Amino acid sequence: MSGVPLPVIIGATMIVLGVILGVYIAIKASTNSNRDKDRLD
């Protein structure tokens, strides 16, 4: 029972990668918007 089904591993990996990418894109978007505001000012 120690073996985990492959679909479970793939699903968990995709969820983790999705969360990491979401946070990374959100931070990158916020920094880009802040830079644009500084340029406009």
N, C-alpha and C positions, 0 to 999 in steps of 0.2 A: 504493500500500500504506500510505499515511499515514493513510487514513481508518479509524477504529476502529468496528466494528459497534455499533449502538445497544444491543443486549442486553448487550454486554460493559460498556459505560459504565454502564447501569442497575444491573447486578449489582455492579460495583465500588462505585458510589455507595451502594447499599443496605448493602453490607458495612461501608463506612466509617461511615455514619450509625449502623448498629447498634452498632459498637464505641464510638463517641462517646456514644451514648445509654446504653449499658451502663455505661460508666465514670461518666457524670454521675449516673445513678440510684444506682449503688453509693456514690458520694461523698455524695449527698444523703441516702441511707438511713442511712449511718454517722453523719452529722452529726445527723440527727433522733433516732437511737437514743441518741446521746451527750446530747442535750438532754433527752430523756425521763428518762435515768438521773439527770441533775442535778436535774430537777424532783422525782423520787421521793425522792432523798436530802434 
